[in-house]
Amino acid sequence: MWLLGALLAWLVAAPIGMLVLAALTADATHMPASRAPGLGAFARAWLDPATWGVMGTSLQFAAGSCALGLAIAALFAWAIERTDVPGRRLLFIAILAPMAIPGMIYATAWTQLLNSSNGLLNVAVTRIGFPQPRIGLLSLGGMILVQGLALASHAYLLIAAAFAAIDPSWEEQSRIAGRGAAGSLWRITLPLLRPALLAAAIYFFLVCIETFDVPGMIGLSAHIEVLSTRIYWATHPESGQLPDYGVASALALLLLLIALGLMRLHRGEAGRARRFVTITARGYRPRRVRLGRWRWPLLGLLCAILVPVAVLPLFMLVWRSLLRFYVFPSTAALNRLTWFGYRSVLGEPGSLHMLANTALVAGSAAVATVGLAAAIAFVSVRARSGVAGPWLRRGALLPQAIPSVVLGFAVMMLYLMLPIGIYGTIWIIALALTTKYLAGSAASLIAAQMQIAPELWEASALSGAGAWRTWRLIVAPLLAPAFANVALWVLIHAIRELAIAIMLYSPASSVVATQVWALWEGGQMTELCALGVLATALLVCLLSLPALVRLVRPARRGSAA
């Protein structure tokens, strides 16, 4: 118990404490703890009118992205889980496909689609004879569009179960009262889903306000700042000035306070979900809404939405990766296709080193996160820890409220000051990723640990086995699927993570995410899209692992029989 508490304090409390220390003692000419404490950094950061302008932009970006992403996700969740629309299995796969595209790669694809001079969509519209669309990618509206489309897949996973769990008798009574499918959706289904939708909106608002991928790829080119990019540029000034760690820390604390408030609101909404229970022991029967003649129009609408969400970004990534210089897609352009981008990425002298770094960082972060989360779940659920157990769980869930750019900056400051030789290595990135994804892993494994009945422990103890042997021989095999799922979740997100990686990497610790950032800064679009295709293919393979395991396991059982 004390060991886990100390580890959590080191991983979570120490970086936050370093933020406070840097905000009080650092400025453009002083490192943290090199001068007397003062509130100058807070005054320069919090009282600057430009900061509140950036805050307003951040709030608009987060609100618009959430609204768009949740609207798309809710439509697909209702259609797939509640109606008899044709091709539900294919629609399910298609809406989840963008999850395999890292955020910065998704933004890169849209820069090629909506480029004002030769973007695929702009050129196609003007060739048809229509005027060029007024919305440009290098604008706040463009940022909201890309982030909202990228958010739809993740939001679908979070809210689909709530749609599936609604008792259909409520909707049947609405139709008996004279309401059609649309009226029942608006008056019955959505009000019943209010807690789930509101909780998802709060959570994804937090995700959008902390994200760096889309604001970094699009916003910086458009000279549009949000809080995450402002913190980054305070520590990485372009003009050769010294980094102002005091202002960056004050801004990071402001973003942290916003995130903590949103997480508290999210927990409050989740706690009120019992008021909206619709599945009881009294004759619940899952049934789908029959759309009648509206089945095919709804399918057409969903397919039309999937074109910008999944089809166009994937097509543009592949097409651009095969061209040294962009050419509008045509049969004549097929003669210009080349493998130059892939040869350049894979033939680069540091490519193998970069891939090895990525594998080590993601693998070690997954192992460390699952191990620590499993220990926390065991102690907080099974040990006689008294009041310390709830505090241990709260400490493990706290990193969920720490934005990635804030965590990366805090860890950077901490290990700049401490005489521990991991700064500039891959291990500092793995350490920060372990902290970042500890909350989700601990929550999942605590829930899985609670499903293990105490009788198993008691029977094992009566047989003479100790706690460690019981856990190793009985509990661990039962929890193996949960361990595998959490490890895969951490592995995928560790490969995708950009904000933490660019705050902590050095030339010797480059990973896939930082290489994408470097290619984008250098304007090497062919190589960037080729690396994006390779990264997407890798993530598709990782996402397919559970399905492959389920296919292989029955075959092995059959051969054994």
C-alpha positions in Angstrom: 0.0 0.0 0.0 2.7 2.5 1.0 4.8 1.5 -2.0 1.9 2.1 -4.4 1.2 5.4 -2.7 4.8 6.5 -3.1 4.8 5.5 -6.8 1.6 7.5 -7.5 3.1 10.5 -5.7 6.2 10.2 -7.8 4.3 9.8 -11.1 1.4 12.2 -10.5 2.1 14.6 -7.6 5.7 15.3 -8.3 5.1 16.7 -11.9 2.2 18.9 -10.6 4.4 20.2 -7.8 7.1 21.0 -10.3 4.6 23.0 -12.3 3.7 25.1 -9.2 7.4 25.6 -8.4 8.3 26.7 -12.0 5.3 29.1 -12.1 6.5 30.7 -8.9 10.3 30.8 -9.5 11.0 30.7 -13.3 10.9 33.3 -16.1 12.6 33.9 -19.4 16.0 34.3 -17.7 15.7 32.0 -14.7 15.2 28.2 -14.4 12.9 26.9 -11.7 14.1 27.3 -8.1 16.8 29.7 -9.2 15.3 32.8 -7.7 12.9 33.9 -5.0 9.2 32.9 -5.4 6.8 35.4 -6.9 3.6 35.8 -8.8 5.1 37.5 -11.9 4.6 34.5 -14.2 0.9 34.3 -13.2 0.5 38.0 -13.8 2.2 37.8 -17.3 0.1 34.7 -18.2 -3.3 35.2 -16.6 -3.6 39.0 -16.9 -2.5 39.1 -20.5 -5.5 39.9 -22.8 -4.0 37.7 -25.5 -4.3 34.7 -23.1 -8.0 35.2 -22.7 -8.3 35.6 -26.5 -6.6 32.2 -26.8 -8.9 30.9 -24.1 -12.0 31.9 -26.1 -10.5 30.3 -29.2 -9.9 27.1 -27.3 -13.4 27.0 -26.0 -14.9 27.6 -29.4 -12.7 24.9 -30.9 -13.6 22.4 -28.2 -17.4 23.2 -28.3 -17.7 23.1 -32.1 -15.6 19.8 -32.4 -17.7 18.1 -29.6 -21.0 19.2 -31.2 -20.0 17.8 -34.6 -18.4 14.6 -33.4 -21.2 13.7 -31.0 -23.9 14.5 -33.6 -22.3 12.0 -36.1 -21.6 9.4 -33.4 -25.2 9.6 -32.1 -26.7 9.2 -35.6 -24.6 6.1 -36.2 -25.2 4.7 -32.8 -28.9 5.1 -33.2 -28.9 3.6 -36.7 -26.6 0.6 -35.9 -27.9 -0.2 -32.4 -31.6 0.7 -32.6 -32.8 0.3 -36.2 -33.0 -2.3 -38.9 -30.9 -0.3 -41.4 -29.1 -2.6 -43.9 -25.4 -3.4 -43.6 -25.1 -2.7 -39.9 -21.9 -4.8 -39.5 -20.2 -2.9 -42.4 -21.3 0.4 -41.0 -19.9 -0.5 -37.6 -16.5 -1.3 -39.2 -16.5 1.8 -41.3 -17.3 4.3 -38.5 -14.5 2.8 -36.4 -11.9 2.8 -39.3 -10.7 6.4 -38.6 -9.5 5.2 -35.1 -6.6 3.6 -36.9 -5.4 6.9 -38.3 -3.3 8.9 -35.8 -4.6 12.4 -35.2 -1.7 14.2 -36.9 -2.0 12.0 -39.9 -5.7 12.6 -40.2 -5.1 16.3 -40.1 -2.4 16.0 -42.8 -4.8 14.2 -45.0 -7.3 17.0 -44.7 -4.6 19.6 -45.5 -4.3 17.8 -48.8 -8.1 17.6 -49.3 -8.9 21.3 -48.5 -5.8 23.1 -49.6 -6.9 26.4 -51.0 -4.8 26.2 -54.2 -4.8 22.5 -55.2 -6.8 20.6 -52.6 -8.7 17.6 -54.0 -12.2 18.8 -52.9 -11.6 22.5 -53.8 -10.4 21.5 -57.3 -13.2 19.0 -57.8 -15.8 21.5 -56.9 -14.5 24.2 -59.2 -14.1 21.8 -62.1 -17.7 20.9 -61.8 -18.6 24.5 -62.2 -19.4 25.6 -58.6 -17.6 28.4 -56.9 -14.9 27.3 -54.5 -16.2 26.7 -51.0 -15.7 29.5 -48.6 -14.6 27.3 -45.7 -10.9 27.0 -45.7 -8.9 24.5 -43.8 -6.5 27.1 -42.3 -9.2 28.6 -40.1 -11.0 27.9 -36.9 -13.9 26.4 -38.9 -11.4 24.0 -40.6 -9.9 23.0 -37.3 -13.4 22.3 -35.9 -14.3 20.3 -39.0 -11.2 18.0 -38.9 -11.3 17.5 -35.1 -15.0 16.8 -35.1 -14.8 14.2 -37.9 -11.8 12.5 -36.1 -13.8 12.5 -32.8 -16.8 10.7 -34.2 -15.2 7.2 -34.1 -14.2 7.5 -30.4 -17.5 9.1 -29.4 -19.4 6.2 -31.1 -17.6 3.6 -28.9 -18.5 5.6 -25.8 -22.2 6.1 -26.4 -23.2 3.0 -28.6 -23.8 0.8 -25.5 -26.2 3.4 -24.0 -28.2 3.3 -27.2 -28.3 -0.5 -27.2 -29.5 -0.6 -23.6 -32.7 1.3 -24.1 -35.9 -0.7 -23.5 -37.7 -0.6 -26.8 -41.1 -0.7 -25.1 -40.8 3.1 -24.5 -40.4 3.7 -28.2 -43.3 1.4 -29.0 -45.6 3.3 -26.7 -44.5 6.5 -28.4 -45.4 5.1 -31.8 -48.8 3.9 -30.5 -49.4 7.5 -29.4 -48.9 8.6 -33.0 -45.2 9.5 -33.1 -43.1 8.3 -36.0 -39.5 7.1 -35.8 -38.1 10.7 -35.9 -40.6 11.9 -33.2 -39.8 9.0 -31.0 -36.1 9.6 -31.4 -36.4 13.3 -30.4 -39.0 12.9 -27.6 -38.1 9.5 -26.1 -34.7 8.1 -27.1 -32.6 11.3 -26.7 -34.1 12.4 -23.4 -33.5 8.9 -22.0 -29.9 9.1 -23.2 -29.3 12.6 -21.7 -26.9 11.5 -18.9 -24.8 9.3 -21.3 -24.7 12.0 -24.0 -23.9 14.8 -21.5 -21.2 12.8 -19.8 -19.7 12.0 -23.2 -19.9 15.7 -24.2 -18.0 16.7 -21.0 -15.4 14.1 -21.5 -14.8 14.9 -25.2 -14.8 18.6 -24.5 -11.9 17.9 -22.2 -10.2 15.8 -24.9 -10.6 18.6 -27.5 -9.4 21.4 -25.2 -6.2 19.5 -24.4 -5.5 18.1 -27.8 -2.4 19.1 -29.8 -2.6 17.1 -33.0 -5.1 19.2 -35.0 -4.2 22.6 -33.5 -0.5 21.8 -34.1 -0.9 20.6 -37.7 -3.5 23.1 -38.9 -3.7 25.9 -36.3 -0.1 26.8 -36.3 -0.1 27.2 -40.1 -3.2 29.4 -39.8 -1.7 31.4 -37.0 -4.5 30.3 -34.7 -3.4 29.5 -31.1 -5.1 27.4 -28.5 -3.9 26.8 -25.0 -2.0 23.6 -25.8 -0.1 25.2 -28.7 0.6 28.3 -26.7 2.2 26.2 -23.9 4.3 24.4 -26.5 5.6 27.7 -28.1 6.3 29.2 -24.7 8.8 26.4 -24.2 10.0 26.1 -27.9 10.2 29.7 -29.1 10.8 30.1 -32.9 12.7 33.4 -32.8 15.7 32.2 -30.9 14.5 33.6 -27.6 14.9 31.8 -24.3 12.0 29.6 -23.2 9.8 31.2 -20.5 9.1 28.3 -18.2 7.3 30.5 -15.8 4.6 31.6 -18.2 4.4 28.1 -19.7 3.8 26.7 -16.1 1.2 29.3 -15.3 -0.7 28.5 -18.6 -0.3 24.7 -17.9 -1.9 25.2 -14.4 -4.7 27.2 -15.9 -5.4 24.3 -18.4 -5.1 21.8 -15.5 -7.7 23.7 -13.5 -10.1 23.6 -16.4 -9.5 19.9 -16.9 -10.1 19.1 -13.2 -13.3 21.1 -13.2 -14.5 19.2 -16.3 -13.6 15.8 -14.8 -15.5 16.6 -11.6 -18.6 17.6 -13.7 -18.2 14.4 -15.7 -18.2 12.2 -12.5 -21.2 14.1 -11.2 -23.2 13.4 -14.4 -22.2 9.7 -14.5 -23.3 9.4 -10.8 -26.8 10.6 -11.7 -27.3 8.0 -14.4 -29.4 5.7 -12.1 -32.3 8.1 -12.5 -32.5 7.0 -16.2 -32.4 3.2 -15.8 -34.6 1.5 -18.4 -33.5 -2.1 -18.3 -35.1 -4.0 -15.4 -36.1 -7.5 -14.5 -39.6 -6.9 -15.8 -39.7 -8.3 -19.3 -36.9 -6.4 -21.1 -36.7 -7.6 -24.7 -34.2 -5.9 -27.1 -35.9 -5.1 -30.4 -35.1 -2.8 -33.3 -37.1 0.1 -34.7 -38.5 -0.9 -38.1 -37.8 2.0 -40.5 -39.9 0.7 -43.4 -39.4 2.8 -46.6 -36.8 5.0 -44.7 -34.2 2.1 -44.4 -32.5 2.9 -47.7 -32.5 6.7 -47.5 -31.0 6.4 -44.0 -28.3 4.0 -45.4 -27.6 6.6 -48.1 -27.2 9.3 -45.6 -24.8 7.3 -43.4 -22.7 6.3 -46.4 -22.6 10.0 -47.5 -21.3 10.9 -44.0 -18.7 8.1 -44.1 -17.1 9.6 -47.3 -15.6 12.7 -45.4 -15.1 10.8 -42.2 -13.2 7.7 -43.5 -13.0 7.3 -47.2 -11.6 10.6 -48.4 -8.8 10.9 -45.7 -7.7 7.3 -46.3 -7.7 7.8 -50.1 -5.8 11.0 -49.9 -3.1 9.5 -47.7 -2.5 6.6 -50.1 -2.7 8.8 -53.2 -0.3 11.5 -51.9 2.2 8.9 -50.6 2.6 7.6 -54.1 3.4 11.0 -55.7 6.6 13.1 -55.4 4.6 16.2 -56.3 0.8 16.4 -55.9 -1.3 15.8 -59.0 -5.1 15.8 -59.2 -6.3 12.1 -59.4 -6.8 11.0 -63.0 -6.0 8.1 -65.2 -3.1 10.2 -66.7 -1.7 10.7 -63.2 -1.3 6.9 -62.7 1.9 7.1 -64.8 3.5 9.3 -62.1 3.0 6.9 -59.2 6.2 6.0 -57.4 7.4 4.2 -54.3 9.8 7.1 -53.6 8.0 8.1 -50.3 8.1 4.6 -48.9 11.7 4.0 -50.0 12.7 7.3 -48.5 11.0 6.6 -45.1 12.2 3.0 -44.8 15.7 3.7 -46.3 16.5 6.7 -44.0 19.5 5.8 -41.9 17.6 6.5 -38.6 14.4 4.7 -39.6 15.2 1.4 -37.9 16.3 3.3 -34.8 13.1 5.3 -34.8 11.0 2.1 -35.2 12.9 0.4 -32.4 12.4 3.4 -30.2 8.7 3.4 -30.9 8.4 -0.3 -30.1 10.4 0.1 -26.9 8.5 3.1 -25.7 5.0 1.7 -26.5 5.8 -1.8 -25.2 7.5 -0.6 -22.0 4.6 1.9 -21.3 2.0 -0.9 -21.9 3.8 -3.3 -19.5 4.5 -0.7 -16.8 0.9 0.7 -17.0 -0.8 -2.7 -16.8 1.5 -3.9 -14.0 0.9 -0.8 -11.9 -2.8 -0.7 -12.6 -3.1 -4.4 -11.7 -1.4 -3.8 -8.4 -3.6 -0.8 -7.6 -6.7 -2.8 -8.5 -5.6 -5.7 -6.3 -4.8 -3.6 -3.3 -7.7 -1.2 -3.5 -10.3 -4.0 -4.0 -8.9 -7.0 -2.0 -6.6 -5.6 0.7 -7.8 -4.4 4.0 -6.7 -0.8 3.3 -9.5 1.1 5.2 -9.8 4.7 4.0 -6.5 4.4 2.1 -8.1 2.3 -0.7 -10.4 5.0 -2.0 -7.6 7.5 -1.9 -5.4 5.1 -3.8 -8.1 4.8 -6.5 -8.5 8.6 -6.6 -4.8 9.1 -7.1 -4.7 6.5 -9.9 -7.6 8.3 -11.7 -6.2 11.8 -11.3 -3.9 11.7 -14.5 -7.1 11.5 -16.5 -7.6 15.2 -15.8 -4.0 16.2 -16.7 -3.8 17.3 -20.4 -1.0 15.6 -22.4 0.8 18.8 -23.2 0.7 19.8 -19.5 2.0 16.4 -18.4 4.7 16.4 -21.0 5.9 19.8 -19.9 5.7 18.9 -16.2 7.7 15.8 -16.6 10.3 17.7 -18.7 10.7 20.3 -16.0 10.9 17.6 -13.2 13.8 15.7 -14.9 15.6 18.8 -16.0 16.0 19.6 -12.3 16.6 16.1 -10.8 20.0 14.4 -11.2 18.4 11.3 -12.9 19.9 10.5 -16.3 16.7 9.8 -18.2 16.1 13.2 -19.7 16.5 13.1 -23.5 16.1 9.3 -23.6 13.2 7.1 -24.6 12.6 6.2 -21.0 11.3 9.6 -20.0 8.7 9.4 -22.8 7.7 5.9 -21.6 7.4 7.2 -18.0 5.1 10.1 -19.0 3.0 7.7 -21.1 2.6 5.4 -18.2 1.4 8.3 -16.1 -1.0 9.5 -18.8 -2.7 6.2 -19.4 -2.7 4.9 -15.8 -6.2 6.3 -15.1 -8.0 4.4 -17.9 -6.1 1.2 -17.2 -6.7 1.4 -13.4 -10.4 2.0 -13.9 -10.8 -0.9 -16.3 -8.8 -3.4 -14.1 -10.5 -2.3 -10.9 -13.9 -3.0 -12.5 -12.5 -6.4 -13.7 -11.1 -7.2 -10.2 -14.5 -6.5 -8.6 -16.0 -9.3 -10.7 -13.8 -11.9 -9.0 -16.0 -13.4 -6.2 -14.4 -13.5 -2.7 -15.3 -17.2 -2.5 -12.4 -18.0 -4.9 -9.9 -16.3 -2.5 -11.4 -18.1 0.5 -11.3 -21.5 -1.2 -7.7 -21.0 -2.2 -6.8 -19.9 1.3 -8.5 -23.1 2.8 -6.3 -25.1 0.4 -3.2 -23.5 1.9 -2.3 -21.1 -0.8 -1.1 -17.6 0.0 -2.3 -14.4 -1.5 0.4 -14.3 -4.2 -0.1 -17.9 -5.3 -3.9 -17.4 -5.4 -3.5 -14.3 -7.5 -0.9 -16.0 -9.8 -2.8 -19.3 -10.3 -6.5 -18.3 -10.1 -7.0 -14.6 -10.4 -4.5 -13.7 -13.1 -5.8 -16.3 -15.6 -9.3 -15.0 -15.1 -8.2 -11.5 -15.6 -5.9 -12.3 -18.6 -8.4 -10.9 -21.2 -8.7 -7.7 -19.3 -4.9 -7.4 -19.0 -4.6 -8.1 -22.8 -7.2 -5.5 -23.7 -5.7 -2.8 -21.5 -2.2 -3.5 -22.8 -3.4 -3.2 -26.4 -5.3 0.0 -25.6 -2.1 1.5 -24.0 0.1 0.3 -26.9 -2.1 1.9 -29.6 -2.4 5.2 -27.8 1.3 5.3 -27.0 2.1 5.0 -30.7 -0.5 7.8 -31.5 0.5 10.2 -28.8 2.1 13.4 -30.1 1.9 16.1 -27.4 3.9 14.1 -24.8 6.4 12.9 -27.4 7.3 16.3 -28.9 7.7 17.8 -25.4 10.2 15.2 -24.3 12.0 13.8 -27.3 15.6 14.4 -28.4 17.3 13.4 -31.7 18.4 10.2 -30.0 14.8 9.3 -28.8 12.8 10.0 -32.0 9.6 7.9 -32.3 7.0 7.7 -35.1 4.9 10.6 -33.7 7.9 13.0 -33.5 9.1 11.9 -37.0 5.7 12.8 -38.4 6.0 16.2 -36.7 9.5 16.7 -38.2 8.4 15.8 -41.7 5.5 18.2 -41.4 7.7 21.0 -40.3 10.1 20.3 -43.2 7.3 20.2 -45.7 8.1 16.7 -46.9 4.5 15.7 -47.7 5.3 12.6 -49.7 7.4 11.1 -46.9 4.9 12.2 -44.3 1.9 10.5 -46.1 4.0 7.4 -46.7 4.8 7.2 -43.0 1.2 7.9 -42.2 0.0 5.0 -44.3 2.6 2.7 -42.6 1.5 3.9 -39.2 -2.2 3.4 -40.0 -1.5 -0.1 -41.3 0.3 -1.0 -38.1 -2.5 0.3 -35.9 -5.1 -1.6 -38.1 -3.1 -4.8 -37.4 -3.0 -4.1 -33.6 -6.8 -3.3 -33.6 -7.4 -6.6 -35.4 -5.5 -8.7 -32.8 -8.5 -9.5 -30.6 -10.6 -10.7 -33.6 -7.7 -12.8 -34.8 -7.2 -14.4 -31.4 -10.9 -15.2 -31.3 -10.6 -16.9 -34.7 -7.5 -18.9 -33.9 -8.6 -20.1 -30.4 -11.5 -22.3 -31.6 -9.3 -23.8 -34.3 -6.7 -24.7 -31.7 -9.4 -26.2 -29.5 -10.7 -28.3 -32.4 -7.3 -29.6 -33.3 -6.6 -30.5 -29.7 -9.9 -32.4 -29.6 
